Amino acid sequence: MINTKCMTADMFEVGNEYTKTLSFSRKQVDVYCELTADRNAIHREPEAAQVRFPGVQGIIVPGGLIQSTVSGFFGTEFPGDGAIGLSFVPERFRSPVCPDDKIEIHFVITRIRGAVLEVDITINSDTGERLTSAKAKVLAPDDTYRDWWQAQQ
């Protein structure tokens, strides 16, 4: 079984935070682009990326890949298995992310309404530069689901 967490909304408080550091490989970019039919040259050709974003050293990681990965954290780690994403509203990326760049994703719960967690998300480079932010609403699993999940562990 895949290692996940499973937390209900009553296990959180406004202000709870979670941080995750990650990077993406060229292979992950290639697979994502193949699955989504994203044919944008900046995700395949370093020259195209450099024309669009002078100074970058390679291709650009698709914003959708980063957003999908953030969504995946909701369903595995924060709040975890059984969570359902309700909305995800990202801002535009201020700077591009390239394969092997380390980024830090920081989540803060700003409101809890029943089982719905409202979360502010900030994504920074490994040097602390703010790359983007987003707001999300996530439906946390209920006690019945958590009981089932615990029985599987």
C-alpha positions as CSV (number, residue, x, y, z in Angstrom):
1,M,0.0,0.0,0.0
2,I,1.2,3.5,-0.8
3,N,2.3,5.5,2.3
4,T,-0.4,8.2,2.9
5,K,-1.9,10.2,5.8
6,C,-5.6,10.5,6.4
7,M,-6.7,13.4,8.6
8,T,-10.2,14.7,9.1
9,A,-11.0,18.5,9.3
10,D,-11.4,18.3,13.1
11,M,-7.7,17.3,13.3
12,F,-6.7,20.8,12.0
13,E,-6.8,24.4,13.2
14,V,-6.6,27.6,11.3
15,G,-2.9,28.5,11.0
16,N,-1.7,24.9,10.6
17,E,1.1,24.7,8.1
18,Y,2.8,22.1,5.9
19,T,5.9,22.5,3.7
20,K,7.2,20.3,1.0
21,T,10.4,20.6,-1.1
22,L,10.6,19.0,-4.5
23,S,12.0,19.2,-8.0
24,F,11.0,17.7,-11.3
25,S,13.1,15.7,-13.7
26,R,13.2,16.0,-17.5
27,K,11.6,12.6,-17.7
28,Q,8.7,13.8,-15.5
29,V,8.2,16.8,-17.8
30,D,8.3,14.5,-20.9
31,V,5.7,12.1,-19.4
32,Y,3.4,15.0,-18.3
33,C,3.6,16.6,-21.7
34,E,2.9,13.3,-23.4
35,L,-0.1,12.6,-21.2
36,T,-1.6,16.1,-21.6
37,A,-0.7,16.5,-25.3
38,D,1.2,19.7,-24.3
39,R,3.4,20.4,-27.3
40,N,4.7,23.8,-26.2
41,A,8.3,24.0,-27.4
42,I,9.5,25.6,-24.1
43,H,8.8,22.2,-22.4
44,R,10.9,20.3,-25.1
45,E,13.5,22.6,-26.6
46,P,16.1,24.5,-24.5
47,E,16.5,27.0,-27.3
48,A,12.8,27.8,-27.3
49,A,12.8,28.2,-23.5
50,Q,15.8,30.6,-23.7
51,V,14.1,32.7,-26.4
52,R,11.0,33.0,-24.2
53,F,12.9,33.3,-20.9
54,P,16.4,34.7,-21.4
55,G,18.9,33.3,-19.0
56,V,17.2,29.9,-18.3
57,Q,19.4,26.9,-18.6
58,G,17.1,24.3,-20.2
59,I,13.5,23.6,-20.7
60,I,10.6,24.9,-18.5
61,V,8.6,22.7,-16.2
62,P,4.9,23.1,-17.1
63,G,2.9,25.0,-14.5
64,G,0.2,22.3,-14.8
65,L,2.7,19.7,-13.7
66,I,3.5,21.8,-10.6
67,Q,-0.2,22.4,-9.9
68,S,-1.1,18.7,-10.3
69,T,1.7,17.8,-7.9
70,V,0.3,20.3,-5.3
71,S,-3.1,18.7,-5.8
72,G,-1.6,15.3,-5.2
73,F,-0.3,16.4,-1.9
74,F,-3.8,17.1,-0.8
75,G,-4.8,13.5,-1.5
76,T,-1.7,11.9,0.1
77,E,-0.3,14.1,2.8
78,F,-2.3,17.2,3.7
79,P,-5.0,16.3,4.7
80,G,-4.4,13.0,2.9
81,D,-6.1,9.9,1.6
82,G,-9.8,10.5,0.9
83,A,-9.5,14.3,0.5
84,I,-11.3,15.8,-2.5
85,G,-10.1,19.0,-4.2
86,L,-12.9,21.5,-4.6
87,S,-11.1,24.4,-6.1
88,F,-7.6,25.5,-7.0
89,V,-7.0,29.1,-8.1
90,P,-3.3,29.8,-9.0
91,E,-1.6,33.1,-9.8
92,R,0.7,33.4,-12.8
93,F,4.3,32.1,-12.2
94,R,6.6,35.1,-11.8
95,S,9.7,33.1,-12.8
96,P,10.1,29.8,-14.7
97,V,11.0,26.5,-13.0
98,C,13.4,24.2,-14.8
99,P,14.0,20.5,-14.3
100,D,16.1,19.8,-11.2
101,D,15.4,23.3,-9.7
102,K,14.3,22.8,-6.1
103,I,11.1,24.5,-5.1
104,E,9.4,24.8,-1.7
105,I,5.6,24.6,-1.5
106,H,4.1,26.1,1.7
107,F,0.5,25.4,2.7
108,V,-1.4,27.4,5.4
109,I,-4.9,26.6,6.5
110,T,-6.8,30.0,6.6
111,R,-10.3,28.8,7.3
112,I,-12.2,25.7,8.2
113,R,-15.9,25.4,7.4
114,G,-17.2,22.0,8.4
115,A,-15.1,19.5,6.5
116,V,-13.8,22.1,4.0
117,L,-10.3,23.4,4.5
118,E,-9.4,26.7,2.8
119,V,-5.6,26.8,2.1
120,D,-3.2,29.5,1.0
121,I,-0.3,28.1,-1.0
122,T,3.0,29.8,-1.7
123,I,5.7,28.3,-4.0
124,N,9.2,29.7,-3.6
125,S,12.5,28.9,-5.3
126,D,15.3,27.4,-3.2
127,T,16.7,30.9,-2.8
128,G,13.5,32.2,-1.3
129,E,12.2,34.0,-4.3
130,R,8.4,33.8,-4.5
131,L,7.4,32.1,-7.7
132,T,3.6,32.0,-7.4
133,S,0.8,31.5,-5.0
134,A,-2.7,30.0,-5.0
135,K,-5.8,29.5,-3.0
136,A,-7.5,26.1,-2.6
137,K,-10.5,24.5,-1.0
138,V,-10.2,20.8,0.0
139,L,-12.9,18.6,1.4
140,A,-11.2,16.5,4.2
141,P,-12.2,12.9,4.6
142,D,-14.9,12.1,7.2
143,D,-14.6,9.8,10.3
144,T,-16.1,6.8,8.4
145,Y,-13.5,7.1,5.7
146,R,-10.7,7.5,8.2
147,D,-11.9,4.4,10.1
148,W,-11.7,2.4,6.8
149,W,-8.3,3.9,6.0
150,Q,-6.9,3.0,9.4
151,A,-8.2,-0.6,9.0
152,Q,-6.1,-0.9,5.8
153,Q,-2.9,0.1,7.5
